[in-house]
Structures are given as C-alpha cells and as structure tokens.
Amino acid sequence: MSGWAPVGALVATVEVTATTVQRGDVIQLGGRACRVMDLIQLPQGAKRLLFESGELLTIHTRTRLAAVRVQRRR
C-alpha cells in the first residue's frame, strides 16, 4: 500500500465501530495496514468491510478498532 496520504492532508488515529467506519479508513490487522474499499450493511447493525486486498472482515456493533483516517485540509 503506497502513496495513500495525499499532500496537504491531516492524518488522525480514530476508534471506529460498525457505526463510524468509513471508506478510506486504514485499519491495522495482524501487522498489516488494510484500507477499507467498501462497506456492506448487515442485519442487527453489523457491517462487512471489503479491503483493497480483497479480504473481508465482519464487525459487529460492539467491535472497536483503531484506524487511521485521512482528512483533507480546508
């Protein structure tokens, strides 16, 4: 994964849940940085995350993960 932070962007570490996760968030799993490419809403508030690598991760309403989020400067 190279060149994912655009010039002039702010990078913040945030805690994400099934409610707050967004496309573009980078989540570290097993020592690998995985960027969320797509989100699929599941029953009972769960979400399935599709990463750029093609891997899937299902998170439930109580799942909490640390993520890096790129925010553009204004």
Residue, then its C-alpha position, 0 to 999 in steps of 0.5 A: m500500500s503506497g502513496w495513500a496520504p495525499v499532500g496537504a492532508l491531516v492524518a488522525t488515529v480514530e476508534v471506529t465501530a460498525t457505526t463510524v467506519q468509513r471508506g478510506d479508513v486504514i485499519q491495522l490487522g495482524g501487522r498489516a495496514c488494510r484500507v477499507m474499499d467498501l462497506i456492506q450493511l448487515p442485519q442487527g447493525a453489523k457491517r462487512l468491510l471489503f479491503e483493497s486486498g480483497e479480504l473481508l472482515t465482519i464487525h459487529t456493533r460492539t467491535r472497536l478498532a483503531a484506524v487511521r483516517v485521512q482528512r483533507r485540509r480546508 
